[in-house]
């Protein structure tokens, strides 16, 4: 019985923007303010941020503006972005939660599953956004000082590279192994599906972000959901093929 219970444990790696929190532009506004302060008068062509790492966004933006994307330039831009993000706290946080998120995050640990993050946000940005919504407590490490657990925009050069980082940190924090078939990336972007496939883990794609549901579904993730208001299909997928 103990072995069966252990087999049923899954690691759920959550994206933030568009998956836990409705797209509301706080990150883009803070980023644009930081750009305006550092590079006033410079023009650039806007591009979609969804699914990109913050470091990729900063790099791509600097290149588009004709600025050499040195490590120092990226670091300075992201540091100012974090300072401006602190001013973006929404007046009514609950309005910005994606459907079903609060209940799912509360019930998953009761079912034995472990929670962590896999996000393009740099860690300080992830903490601010989750704290704005009162969600940060669900993703605090039980050890290592209680910092956010998972992988963040500064931890890899591409999204798929975040997966082994997150898994390794979670295995240390939770004291158990998470094989690929028991590791799920939950996100709203095609880049989440692609990252999970490249890293060899499972993916639940949720159509609460900026991607059209038909586009997301056509990528054939392991599980497709319009939102997280009914978690039953997710629980069923986590247990699929396991002993009763």
C-alpha positions, 0 to 999 in steps of 0.5 A: 500500500505504501508503495502504491501511494508513493507511485501516485505522487506527482510533481506539478510544475506551474507556469505563472502568467496565463496559468495561475494569474490572468494576463493583466499586463503588470509585467509588460508595464513594469518592463516598458517603464524600465526601458523608458527610464534606461533608454529614453527616445529609443524605438523598437518593434513590440513582440509577444512576451508569452512563453518567453523567459524574462532574460530572453525578453530583455535580450531580444528587446535590447537587440531590437533597439540596437543596443549590445545585449551584454550581461550587464545590460540585461542585468541592469534592465531586469533589476530596474524592471523588478523595482518598477514591478513592485508598484504594480500591485492590483487593487483587487487581486482575486479578480486576476486569478485564473478559474479554479486555481485557488481550490486546485492549489489547496487540494493537490497537496492533500492528494499527495502531490507536490507543487513547484514553479516552472516560469519564465519570470526571474525569481524576484518577479515570480515572488512579487506576482505570486505575493500580489495574489496571495499564492506564494505560500503554495510554492515555498520550499519546506527547507532551504529557507522557505524561498520559492521552489522551482526554476525561473527565468535566470536558471536556463537559456531556454524553457526546456532547460528549466525542467531538469533544474526544477526537478533537481531542486524539488527532489532535494526539497521533498526528499523523493524522486520524480521520474519523467512520467510523474512530472507534469508541466502545467502551462498556457503557452505553446512553449510550455507544451514544447518544453515539456515534450523536449524535456520528456515530461508530461504537459497539461495545457490550460487555455487561460492565457493568450493562445487560442484554445484550438491552437493549444489543443492542436499541439496534442499535450498530454492533457488539454483543459479550458481552465482549472475550474474542474480539476477532475480530468487532471487528477484522472490523468495523474493516476492513469495507468497506476494500480488502484 
